[in-house]
Structures are given as structure tokens and as C-alpha cells.
Amino acid sequence: MSDKYTRRIMVGILICLIIIAFKPVPSFQSNYPDFPSSLDINNGETVVQLSENKIAIVKTDVNSGMHGEIFVLEFNEGKGSFDLIGRYNYEDFFSNPQEYKP
């Protein structure tokens, strides 16, 4: 009797695991059509804080036309926005290091 009871429990657990494994992933896009579909954790940009008022945005997306670009921005407290202070391409540096002398 104990063997049949244990077997039924094990079959029940197996059925539950199969249901969980093949459960469809919920789609939030269909529930919220206004939600932006381009929202992504890794969207090809990295923001790095250089100092208290300066940040750099590095474009790392290979498929964009701006791959390798670094934009350096400084916060202007008077305007309350960021001003572009430099635009650089780190791929140029790595492909032609002899042209860049310290």
C-alpha cells in the first residue's frame, strides 16, 4: 500500500513539473500596447560617469552606424541640461594607434 501511495505522489509531482516546463511565457506587449517595444537592458549604449558633472555615452552596438563613438557631456547647471563637449571614436585609436601620440 505504501509503494502505491508513493508512486502516485511521484507521478503527480512529475505531471506538475511537466506543466510548469511547458507553460507559455506571458506576453506583456499584448496587454499594454502603448509600452515601448525598444526598451532593453542592453540597448547598445553604456553611460559612464567621468566626474561630478561629466558623463560619457559609449555606443557599443555593432549594427549601428555609430559603433565606437564616445560622446562626452557636461552638465550645465544654468540651463539644467547636458552640453556636448566632445565626440571621439575609440575604434580609430585602436586601428591607428601610431597617429595618436600623448
N, C-alpha and C positions, 0 to 999 in steps of 0.2 A: 504494500500500500504506500509506503514512504517513497519507493522508487517511482511510482506513477505520479505522485504529487510533485516530486522534484522535477520530473520530466515535463509536466505541464507548465510549471513556473519557468523553466528554461526556454520552452517553446514560446511562451508569452513574452519573455524578455527579447528573444530573437525577433519576433514579429514587431515589437516596439522599435527596436534598433533599425530594422528594415524600413519602417515607416518614417523614422527620423532621417535616415540617409537619403531617401528619395523624395523628401518633402520639397516642394518648389520654393525657390527663394522669392520673398516678397518684392514686388516692384513698386517703389515709391513714386516713380515718374508718372504712372497712370493715375495715382491718387492726387498728385499735385502737378498739374500741367504747367503752372507758372514757375516752377522751380527750375533754375538754370541747369542744363544738362552738361555744361562745360566745367562745372565745379569739380575740381580734382585735387587730391593732396599733392601730387607731383605734376604740376602743370608746365614744367619746363622752365620755371623761374625760381631762383633762390635769392632771398633777401638777407643781406649780411650787414650788421651794424658795425661801422668803422670807428665812429666816435659818438659823442653825445648827440651831435646834431647832424651827423653824416651817415648815410646808408648807401649800399651798393646793391644793384639788382643785376644778377648774373643770369643770362639766357643760356640754358643748357639743353634746350630741345633741339635735337639734331635735324628735325624736319622743318624747322622754322628758318626763314631767310636771315635770321639774326643770331644764329648759333655762334657762341664765342664772344658775344658782346657783353660788356660791363658798363652799366650806367651808374655814375656816382652822383648822388643827390644830396643837397644840403638844405636843412630846414630853415626857412626864413620866418622868424617869429613875427615880424611886422605884417607880412601877408598871410601867415598861417598856412603856408603850403611849402612844398619842396621845390627847389630850383636845381636844374641840371647844371653841374659844374664840370662834368667830363664824361666822355664816351670813349671806351677803349675796346680793343679786340685782343683777347688773350691768345687766340689761335695764331694771330700774326706773330706774336712774340715767340711762341714755341716752334713755329715753322721757319722763322728767320731770326734766331737769337743774335746773330752777329750784327744785325742792324741796330739793336738796342744796346747802347753802352751806358753803364751807370755814371 
